[in-house]
Amino acid sequence: MTDRFQQDQSAPTLEELREQAEHTRDELGRTVEALAAKADVKAQAKEKAAEVKAQAREKAADARDQTRVKAAELQEQTKVKAAELQEQAAEKTALVTGRLREGTVKAARLMKEKTPDPVLDRTAQAAAQLRDGAARAGHLAAEKTPEPVREKAGAVLAGAKDRRVPLLVASAALAAFLLLRRRRGRG
């Protein structure tokens, strides 16, 4: 019985043989398919090209997204820098304007201090005469000037009134300069 049991165990049954054959066929089929796929270079090239194409599309999309993000960042940085530069320019302009104003006031004060009283008196008399003459000329011109020209002159006069202080300072500085120059020319 032992021999028979060993024979039964060592000898496969018909069903086992069929299963082994089926399993071997499956393995052989897969092996043949794998060998055929390896031998089909054209299909492999198409598959590899499709993979590379997909990777290239992905990389291009990533690069496009990164470029957009970077462009937005740079645009924001540019806006911030422009605002900083504009603020610095405004500060420098205010500083220079303040210095010019101080210098002009100082120069006017010095001119007034250095100018002798008789010259100031003559300047005041000349200014009064100029005002009177200008007033007479203005009345005469108003009578003889056509209406459209008077309207235009009124607009110019309104602009001058808005800038009265700078015009007066400039006029005084010019008058003092001319008087000093004339005085030095005599000396």
Secondary structure by P-SEA (a helix, b strand, c coil): caaaaaaaaacccaaaaaaaaaaaaaaaaaaaaaaaaaaaaaaaaaaaaaaaaaaaaaaaaaaaaaaaaaaaaaaaaaaaaaaaaaaaaaaaaaaaaaaaaaaaaaaaaaaaaaccaaaaaaaaaaaaaaaaaaaaaaaaaaaaccaaaaaaaaaaaaaaaaaaaaaaaaaaaaaaaaaaaaaaaac
